[in-house]
Amino acid sequence: MNKNRTNGRFESALRSGKFVVAAEISPPDSANPQDVLKAANILGPYADALNVTDGSGANCHISSVATCTILSNAGYEVIFQMSCRDRNRIAMQGELLGASALGLYNVLCITGDDVTTGDHPQAKRVFDMDSIQLIQTARIMRDDGIFLSGRKLSAKPTFFLGGADNPFVEPFEFRPYRLAKKIEAGAEFFQSQYCFDVGRLKSHMQKVCDLGLHEKSFILIGVGPLRSEKTAEFMRTKVPGVYIPDEIVERMRKTPSEKKREEGKKICAEIIQQIKEIKGVAGIHMMAYKQEESGAEILEMVGLTEKKKIE
């Protein structure tokens, strides 16, 4: 892996070898910057970086680049997400350049959920590039100082490039090799989909380590609390790429109503403790949508609530 290029707190934390915490922030349906800061102020103090989604689930919200700028100006380290679903290569290169100019150098490149999963199913799909091509594009702009057209940039952007990983859906044997393709394209860190199957994660990470990919990138595992068995059923049937084993759903179902949220936090904490022991894992990515308080409590349960410096 290259030496620290951005001098950012997220990249520095990963390269230091510490167990890193990233936390997901879902942009609100609001033009009020205070609404952006509200959720960030709960999990932000404990996270090495706040990851801001880009039209997650193909639903419309305030943009990731705007949200990241608001958070960055408030002193938070942020990870800007870019989805290929809604932009062609002209728009993506322009937004990448603009993000770097705004000081947003941590970029998570994703293909994006299909419009049929969201609240605008009539929207036109773009998908001019996929996530691997987007990673490669950002690397070319950063390293070679040119657009894909070959036109030179007067100043190169600065990026720490990331990609998504999902060890929990078929084809399992292909997942580590897709990771390798993204690393070859330029990815330096990864964030996975929710982990509710530690056994499957262990198998995935064993292959990742056998291929030496943990020495070429930093891998963060997605975690988050369940509110109830209904939440679990919704997530595993309606949210693309999420797998939740029957035993987890049954455990939530058997828990008394008044204790379900606590049980969901307990399950998440147990998973994190197991994840921390897996070779090749660099940290976790906390996804606590509209449960930011629960996310912070889980981090406290597992001893990951060291407050980070907000600059």
N, C-alpha and C positions, 0 to 999 in steps of 0.2 A: 504494500500500500504506500502511496505517496505520503510525504511529510505534510503536516498541517499547512493548508494553503490559505484558508479563510481567516485563521486566528479567531474563529467563532467559538463560543463556549460549548456548543454541542459537539463540534468536531474535536475540540481539545479534550473534552471529557471522555469521548470514545477512545482517543489515542492514548490517554493516560492509563487505560486499563480498568477504570472503575466501572461498576455496574450502573448503567445509565437509565434514567427514566425520561421518556417522552410522553406527553399527554395530548390527546386529541381535543381540539376545539371545533365545534360545529358552528359556522357563521350564522348569526341570527337573521330573521326576516325583518330587518330594521336598518334604517339609515342613521341611527343614533350610535355614535362610537361608544357611548357608555354601556350600551347593551352588549357590545363586543367585549368590553373589559370585565363585565360582571362575572361571567363564567371563568375567564382567565384568572381572575384574582383569587379564586378558590384553589385551583390545582397548580397554577403558575409558579408559586413560591417553592414548590417541591419538584418541579420538572427542570431537566437540563434543556428542554426545548418544548415549545407548544406547536403541535402539528395542526395546520388549518386545512380542512377538507375543501375540495373544489367540486361543488355540485354533487356531493355524495348521494348515492342511490338515485342519481339522475333527477334530483330535486333542486329547485332554484333557491338560492340564498344570496346574501351580500358576497361579493367575490373574495376569493382566497387572497389575492394580492392586496386588496384594500384592507381586509381584516389583518393580514400580516403586518402591513405598514402601521396600522393603529397600534398593534401590540408591540411592534419593534420600537415605535416612538415612546411607548410607555416603559421601555427597558427590558422587555422580554426577548429571549432568544426564540426564533420562530423557524418552522419548516414550511415552506411554501409548496402547496400541491398544484400540479398541473395535469389535467386530464386531456386525453387526445379526442375525446368524444365530440367536443363542441367547437374545435378550432382547426383550421388548416395550417400548413407549415409556415405560411406568412405570418399569421396571427401568433402562433406559438413562439417563433423566433423573436418577434417584436416584444412579446410579453416577457420572455426570458431576459432580454436585454434590459427592459424596463425594470424588472424585479431586481436585477443586479445593481442597476443605477440607484435604486431605493435602499440598497443594503440588504436585500433578501437573498442570501447566498446558499442556504440549505434548500434544495429542491427535490421533492419526491415526485417522480415521473410515473404516471399511471395511465393505463388505457382508458379506464372509466366504465361505469355500469351502463348498460344499454338503456335507451330512453323508455322502453316498455316497462321498466321497473319503477319509474318515477311519476311525478305529477304533471308532466307535459309529454304524454306518449305520442302526441302529434308532431313533436319537434323533429327536425331533420338531423340525422346522424352525419357526422363528418368523418372521423376516423381516417384522416389523411395519412396519419402515421400511427404505429402502435407504440407501446411504452419503450420497447428496446430501441426503436428508431429515434424516439424523443430523447432518450438518454444519450445516444450517439450524437444527435444534433447539438445538444447542450455541451457535450465534451468538445466537439469540433469548434464551436464558437469560443469556448474557453481556451483551448490549447492552441488552436490554429489561428484564431482571431479573424474568422471569416463566417459569412452566412453560407447556407447550403448552395447558394447560387455561385459561390466563389468570390463574391464581393467582399473587400476587406473592411474590417471594423477599425475605427480610429482608436478605440480603447477596448481591450478584451474584458468580458465579464468574469466575475469570480464566482465559482460554484463548488459546493460539496454535494455530489449527486447521489440520489437514492432511488430505490425501486421497491416494488411490492413483492411479497412472497406468500404463497398459500400452500403449506404442507398438508392440509387437511382434506383436500378433495382430489379425486382421481384426475389424471393418472399419477399415482404417488411416485413411481420410479422416474418420471420425467421431471419432477419439480427441481431437484438439485441441478440438473443440466440446464434448465431454464435460468436458474440463478447464475450459473456459469456464463451463459450468453449475455446476461445483463451486466455482469462484471466485465466481460470482454468489451461491451459497448461503452463502459465508463462508470458503472454504478459502484459507489464506495460504501453505502450502507443500505440496509433493507429493513422494512417493517412488515410484519406478517399479519394475516387475518387473525381474528379471535382464536385463542387456543383454549379448547375445552377437552382436548384429547392429548394428554401428555405422552402417552405411549407412542402415538403417531409422530409427535414432535421429536421424541428421542430417536426414532428410526430415521427420520429426515435428517436430523443433525448429525447422526453417525455417518451418513453418506456424504453430507456436506463437508465434514471433517476429513473423511477418507479422500475426498477430492482436493483437500487443502483450501477450500473456498473461505473458511473462517479466517484464514491468514491474509486474504485479499479483500475482505470486506467486513463490516460490522453488522451483526444481525440482531434486531430487536423483535421480541415476540409480543404479539397483541394479546391483551387481557382486558377483562371488564366484568362488572357485576351483573347478575341477573336479578330482576325484581320478583319474578314469579315463574311458574311453569308455563303460563300463557306467554310471557315474554320470550321464554326459551323456544316455545313452539313457533312463535312468529319469526324469530330470528333464523331458525334453521329451515323454515319453509319459504320465507319471503325475502330474506337478505341474501344477495348473491355471495356464494363462497363460504358461508358459515356452516360449520358442522358441530352439532352438539349431541353427544352420545345419549342413548336412552336412559342410562343410569343417572345422568345429571338431571334430566327432566324429571325422572321418577323421584329423585331425592328432593327436588323442589316441591313436587306434588304432595309428598308425604309430610312436608313441614307445615305446621299450623299457620294460618293466614297472618297472624300478628308477628310471626317470626321469619317470614319468607325473605324480607330484605336483608336481615342479619345473616340468614343462611346463604344468600347469594353472595354477600361480602366474604363470608367464611370460605366458600368454594373458591372464589377468586384468589384469596390469600393463600390457600393451600396450593393452588396451581402455581402461583408466583414462587413459593418456596421451593417447589420441585424444579421450576424453570431455572432458578438461580444455580442449581447444581449441574446443569447440562453443559457439557463442553461445547465451546463455540458460540454460546449465547452472550451477547454484549450488553443486553439490557431488556427492558420491557417498554411496551407502548400502551399506556393506559387509555382505554376508550370507555368513558363513562358518560354516555349521552344523557343529558339532563339529570345526571346523578353525580355531579362534580363533588358534592360533599361526601358521598359514599366512596368515590375514588380516592379522595384524600384520606379517609378513614382506613381504607385498605392499605395504602402506602404506610400508614402509621403502624398497622398490624404487622407488617413484614419488615419494619425497620428501615423504610426508605423515605423518611420525611426530613432529611437534612435540607434546611432551607438554602436555596440557591441565591446568588447575588443578582439582584435586579439593577441593571445599569441604565 
